[in-house]
Amino acid sequence: MEAARRQDAILHDARTGLHPRALRRAFADHLHLTRAHELTEATPYDRYVALAHAVRDRLVERWAKTQRTYYERDVKRAYYLSAEYLLGRALWSNLQALGIQDTYRAVLRDLGVNLDDLVGVEPDAGLGNGGLGRLAACFLDSAATLALPVTGYGIRYEFGIFEQVIRDGCQVELADEWLRFGNPWEIERPEHVVPVSFGGVTERVPSKHGGFRVIWRPEQQVLGVPFDTPVAGYGSDTVNSLRLWSSRAGQEFDFGLFNAGDYVRAVEQKNQTEVISKVLYPNDNFDAGKELRLRQEYFFVACSIADIIGRFNRTHADFRRLKDKVAIQLNDTHPAIAIAELMRVLMDDHLLPWELAWEQTVGSFGYTNHTLLPEALERWPVALFERLLPRHLEIIYEINRRVLREVRSAFPHDEARVQRMSLIEEGPERRVRMAHLAVVGSHSVNGVARLHSELVRTRLLRDFNELWPERFNNKTNGVTPRRWLSACNPALAALITEKVGAGWVTDLDRLLELEQHADDPDFLDRLATVKLENKRDLARLIQDELSITVDPASIYDVQIKRLHEYKRQLLNALHIVALYLRSKHGEAVTPRTFVFGAKAAPGYRMAKLIIQFIHAVAEVVNADRRQEALRVAFMPNYRVSLAERIIPAADVSEQISTAGMEASGTGNMKLAMNGALTVGTLDGANIEIREAVGPENFFLFGLDADEVEAKRRAGYKGSTAYASDPLLREVIDLIASGFFSPEDRTLFQPLLSALMGIDPYLTLGDFSAYAVCQKEVEVAHADRTGWSRKAALNIARMGMFSSDRTIREYGQEIWKVEPVAIVLDGPQSRI
């Protein structure tokens, strides 16, 4: 008994324990010592920072033990290189990972503080743009939850891509100052700064072993300062790291110039240097933007490779073991220069011969392709490469020479193939093909959905697949159920837990047990009630943000994703016009609330015009008192925290990209997992979702990838669809008349010209099938019990779309890394 009392006292008093008394004291201490405030005078931000530090303290013990365990056991580690990480708010996910969200809620309630208010204070981390970054965040979460030794690397952007505001229906970009007040989750590591070189010349000097070695004499050096963020595993004691690099000048300012009165030039180098990590994805429609973007990519890659090799070197002297201890995954082509950088480090700094360096490089790297769009596969001008990265261009030339020799040997007398596979694209401006570099320098090349991976093999990279078929594989994407179901939809999560137990949060296949309740009227009623409450919550948000009143009983029809023509937000908008015309003709239209969320790239004129068109349609539809059935809400500044409000409320998930163009999609998974029914094409992961949930629980329409390709080859034009469909013709004619732009009747003519001409994304070609499919949605929704049953089966059958499954496959099949159990002793252990 006495021993138990002593143990209880230890838990109560532990600095980083999880007992309510320890949690209360940690919050109070940080409020007083970190923010220099008492509770009564503290602002919401003070309280948020105090709570964040209290939670971070509990992660630090686990973080240190995790890293020490990896080191002591000399485990193989995986390193994930990504230009984006859309992490969302960290406070709730870290509370959830530690299992103390309910405890802290009660502790704070006793102090008169609402936990949800503090969670809402945290800004979204501005480290990504769209699905690429959201996927990377899911992967880090899953790796830590599965206890896999994985480190993420990226750039610590001072400003995110941009904050989107809408003025007169147009997108306006403002600076996303997410770091305005700092970030309590990160720890700066200036002692691990890395010098990064640019420009200059290379020299060949004699080697003491005979032959020669290459020395790069750069023109400029930049310092990369690492900032570490803990990534906590759910229900485990693993805490991995996300290391982000911030650029610093080697010299803050020229003191001589300053004293001479030339104040601008005194800090010129500092300003030019630190712009590298200033903003995510500068507009590369002009040469200065292209150069900055290449600088960004090489900067974070060089820092990361130096860090990886430095860590390897601390415990290993033999570089023949590198690929046995290091796995590096390239998340798309942005970090592909890492292949040339690793070769440079191994050969120039560590004097490895080419053959050994190449063996270790190919054995270490894996490449994930995320796009089938040729224009999205990065190609850098050779002249720019030569000026910024002269040594890397030499290495790329040599890689290319050796690869093309292998191609000619395998396929004699096929010079067309040689040209297609070359790392250098010939033309008026010679370019370096980064996707080709990623493929030839990696032992694994994967797509992110079954269809996408097949198209990568048979279309995009067919020549490489014929040379190295063993390198190509599929890893269908997934999403973390911790954030995208448990955290964002607590009422649904509670209902699921009641029916199948709590284990589903880390074993999503257990959702399948819900199937036995799919015909239970009580369960379906409760499921419908959860959805209705979520819809009411979103209705309040729409009212607060847009002053638009929407009916929670209406169908919430949701399309939330990056704005791109191939994703076909325009098809959705054209259909809204068709429904509006039907209502004007006196037809009964099922009440619908259309919810959009999307950012367009600043230089993407057509995408920004589509946003303007959606707003023009919304202005007319929402203001027309003669019809009450339709409402259109475009939610500005789409981001993770906004998605967390929209997704639980969605009835219909619009996944309507042109077949053969979407790599995978992850929004489709999140929405279906939360009980939305998909309206979709046979594109990306839609195919696998439809197979999983059942064709009867998925609204399919449109051409498949082969049919799309056949239509293009046959010279299809949108005007053909216009001529054959009276409803489509009425829609297009109404827009052309200037009905939605009376002040400038030609405003949307560029959209119509593209549609009526080549119509590259077959927006008009799929319109009739889309309209028919949407009528099927109306009929299905009229049967409320049947609709709830379809929603229940969507939820129940989404188990395979957990990112835990995806990362387990990466770990076993590509990285060859094993789970590492982290065992804590003493008061930090879970209680």
Summary of the structure (lengths in Angstrom):
residues: 831
radius of gyration: 27.7
end to end distance: 18.0
largest distance: 89.2
contacts: 2917
relative contact order: 0.10
helix: 55%
strand: 14%
